[in-house]
Amino acid sequence: MNENIKDFIRWIKANGFNSNIPTDPDQLKNLSILDLTKRKIRELPNSIDALENLQILKLSNNRLSSLPSTIGNLKKLKTLQCENNLLESLPNSIGDLQSLLVLNLNGNKLSILPDEFYNLTKLTRLTIAANLLKKISPKLRNLKRLLYLSLDTNNLKELPDAFSDMQSLYYLDLSYNQFKTLPASFEDINELETLLLEGNDIENLPSLESHDMLMRLNLNENNLTNLNFDISMLEDLQILTLDNNHLEYLPQEICKLKNLNHLSIATNKLKELPSCISELTNLIELDIDDNEIRELPQNFEKLTRLKNLYIANNYNLKRPDIPSLEFCDIG
């Protein structure tokens, strides 16, 4: 039995984990999944690399302030879950996890990622939400296989122009940062289905017209005064939320979104809705609360699938006579 295995077995026993984790050396060597979630762990031993066949490592909801550099020796590791810890930095050896597909670092204290991090070129799912990140390296472009990327709730002011080769990215969450603009290479993400940009300071959007597979777009709490692209090109869009901006009107093109079922434009400066709004025949929920609208358009009753309608805090709007309507915040 080598010293690494011996040391890891001692660590298991010292922490009272031996009722859940095998202490037989052969079993440990062949272990593929190790779940240490919610164990109040403050430190992971260097001998973690004794688990040479480990594929899934779950470390979430502990008190880890660092990871051992030897973690990079887990050459077969495919999933690393390490959310809700106290990590302030990552070891450079993190980039040696060449089999890693899924990495969750949500809810830590990371302010920067080492350059070696961007060597994780097989990653398909990366979540680093609720950290303290201030900068993302242009080497982000190396992560071409990403399908799912979440960087929400950080301190990012800009992103590198690094998205051109992320042809399969379908989910991107950049909410609650400090972005004023977005990189031009956004236009090149062909497969994007969900784009969440809530809680930034965006005034001008890059052209989103190329994202004809987009199904959900959240632009709440930005600094938008208009939608300066042809929104009708987002022909698969089902959910569009634009709350808490400075919009004074909606473009007529919005009426061509035949798949739209949820539209929210609360707390803007709208004085009217487009006269063609009744063409959104699949609309189930509409929120225009807290605007400056004096009347609903003619033919509004043609929204025959509308179930939920929020129209309070405008100018004396009345509940429309729509048989399908289940809830309206005005009686």
N, C-alpha and C positions, 0 to 999 in steps of 0.2 A: 504494500500500500504506500503510494507516494505521499509526501508531506502535505501537498495541496489538499488532497482528499481528507487526510487526517485533520488538518486545520479546519476544513469546512464542517466536518462532522462535529468537532469540538464546538464550533460556533452554533450549530443547530441545537446541540444539547444545552449549551450555556443559556440560550434564549428560550428554552422550553418548547422548541418547535418539533421535537422528535415524534410527537403524536401524529403530525400531519406530513412530515417530510421523512423519507427513508434515510436510515443511517448505514445501510449496507453499501459498501464501496461500489460494487458492481451495479447496483440499482441507481446509485447517484450518477455514475458515469453514463448510464443510459437514459437518465431522466430527460424528458423532452419539454415538460411544463413545470414551472415553479411559481406558485402563487403565494406571495408574501404580502398581499393586500391587508391593510389595517392591522399591522402588527406592532405599531409604535417603534419601528426600527429607526435608529439614528445613524447607523453606519453599516455598510455592506462590506464583508471581508474581502481582502484581495484574492482569497482562495476561491471566489465565485467562479473563476475560470477553470476550476476542476470539473465543472459540469459541461464537458466538451460536446455533448449532444443536445444541449438545451436549445429549444426553438422558440419557446414563449416564456417571457419573464415578466411577472406582474408585481410592481413595487408601489402601486398607487396608495395614497392616503397613509403615508408614514411621515417621518420627520427627518428625512435624508437631506443633508445640506451639500452632499457631494456624492459622486459615483467613483468607485475605484478605477484606476487606469487599466487594470487587468480586464475590465469588462469588454475591451476591444478584442480579447482573445476568444470570445464566444462566436466562433466563425459560422455556426449554423443558426444563430439567433435570427428569427424572422419577425417577432413581435416584442416590443419593449413598451410596457405601460408604466409610466412614472409620473402620473398626474397628482396634484395636490401634495407636494412635498415642499422642501425649502431650498431647492437647488439654486445656487447663485451662479454656477458655471458648469460646463461640461468638460470632461477630459478630452484632450486632443485625440485620444485613441478611439473615441466614439466613431470616428470616420473609418475605422477598421472593420466595422460590422457590415461586411459586404453582402450579407444575405438579408439584411433588414428590409422588411416591406412596410411595417406599421410602427410608427413612433408617436407616442402620446406624452407630451410634456406640459400639458395644461396646468395652470395653477401653481407655478413656481416663481422664482425671483430672478429669472435669467434676463440679463440686460444685453448680452452679446453672445453670438454663437462662434465657436472656433472655426477657422478656415477649413479644417479637416471635416467638419460637419457636412460640408457640401460634397464630400466623396461618397455619400450614401445614395448612390445613383440608382439603386433598385427600389427606393421608397415609392410606395403608391399612396400612402395615407400619412400625412404629417399634421399634427395639431400642437400648436404652441400658444394657445390662447391664454389670456390672463397672466401674462408675465410682465416684464419691464423692458422689453426689447425696444431699442432706439434706432437700430440699423439692421438691414438685411444686405448681405454681400451680393454683388453682381453674379457671384458663383452659384446663386440660386438657379441659374439657367442649366446647371448640371443635372438638376432633378427632373429630368424630362419625362419620367414615367408617372409623375404624380397624377392621381385621380381626384384626391381630396386634400385641400389645404386650408387650414384655419390659423389665422394670425390675429384674430380679433382681441380687443381689449389689451393693447400694448401702448407704447409711446412712439409709434412710428409716424414720421412726417412725410416720408417718401419711400417709394419702392424702386428697385433697379428695373431697367427695361429688359426683363429676363424671361418673358413668358412666350416668346415666339415658338419655341419647340415643345411647349406643353400641350400637345395636340389632343390629349385624352383627359385633361382636367375637366371634371364635371361639377365640382363643388368648390367655391371660393368664398371664404368669409374674412372680410377685412374690417368688420364693424368696430366702432369705438377705438379709433386711432386718431391721428391728426392730419389726415391727408387733405390736401387742397386740390391736387390733380392726381391723375393715374397714368401709368406709363402707356405709351402708344402701342406697345406689343400686346396689350389687352385684346386688341382687334383680332389677333391671330389664334386665340383660344377657341378652336372650332367646336368642341363638344360641350361647352359650358351650359349647365342646366340651372344652377343656383348661383346667384351673385348677391352677396349681402354686404352693403356699404353703409349701414346705419351708423349715425353718431360720428361723422367726420365733418369736414369743413369744405366739402367739394362744391365749387361754383360752376365748373365746366366739366362735363363728362367727355371722355373720349368717345368716338363713334362706337355705339353698341350694335349697330345694324347688322354686323356679321354674325351676331350670336342668335341665329335663327332657331336654335334648339333651347334657348333660355325659357325656363318654365316659372322661375321665381326671381323677382328683382326687388330688393329692399333698398330704398334710398332715403329712408326716414332720417330726420335730424341732420340735414346738411344745409347748404347755403344756396340752393338752387332757385333761380328766378324763372327758368324755362327748361324745357326738354329740347335741347338743340340737336336732335337727330331724328330720323324717321322711325318713330316707335312702331309703326305698322309692320316693319320688317321682323319684329319679334313675334312671329306668327304662332308660336307654341306657348306664349306667355299665359300663365294661369293666375299668378298672384303678383300684383303690383302695389307696393306701398310707398307713398310719397309724403307721409305725415311730417309736420314741423319743418317746412321749408318756406320759401317766399314766392310760391307760384301764384301768378295772377290769372292764369288761364291754362287750360289743357288743349293740346293740339287736336285738330279734327281727326288726325290719323289714328288717334287712340281708339276710335270707333271701329277700326278694322281688326281689332284683336278679338277674333271670334271665339277663342278658347278661354278668354279671361273670365274667371269666376269670382275673384276677390280683388276689389279696387278700393284703396284707402288713401284719401287726400286730406285728412283732418289737419286743422291748424295750419292753414295757408292763407292766401289772400284772394281766393277765387270769388269772382263776382257772379259767375254763371257757369253752368256746365255746357259742354258742347251740345248743340241741338240734335246731333246724331247719336247721343248716348243710348237711345233705345235700340240701337243696332247691336248692342252687347247682349245678345239674347241668352247667353249662358251665365250671365252675372247672378251670383247667389248672394253676395254681400257687398254693400257699398257704404263707405264711411266718408261723409263730407262735413262732419261736425266741425264747428269753430272756423267758419269762413264768413264771407260777406254776401252770400247768395240770397236773393229776394224771392225767386220762384224757381220751380223745377221746370224743365223743358216740356213742351208739348210732346205727346206720345210717350212720356215717361212710363205710363202704365203698360207699355208693350214689353217691359222687362218682366216677362211672365214667370221667370224662375227665381226672382228676387225673394229671399227669405229674411234677410237682416238688413235694416236700413238705419243709419245714424245721421240725423240731420239737425240736431239741436245746435244752439248757439250760432244761428244764422239770423235772417230777418223774417221771423214769423212764418217759416215754412210749415205746411200742413202735411199730415200723413196722406200719401197717395192711395188711391183705391186699386190695390193690386191683390187679387185673391190669394196668391202664393205667399204673401208677406206674413211672416210669423212674429217678427219683432220690429218695432219702430220706437225710437226713443222720444218721439212726439206722439201724443195720444190722438 
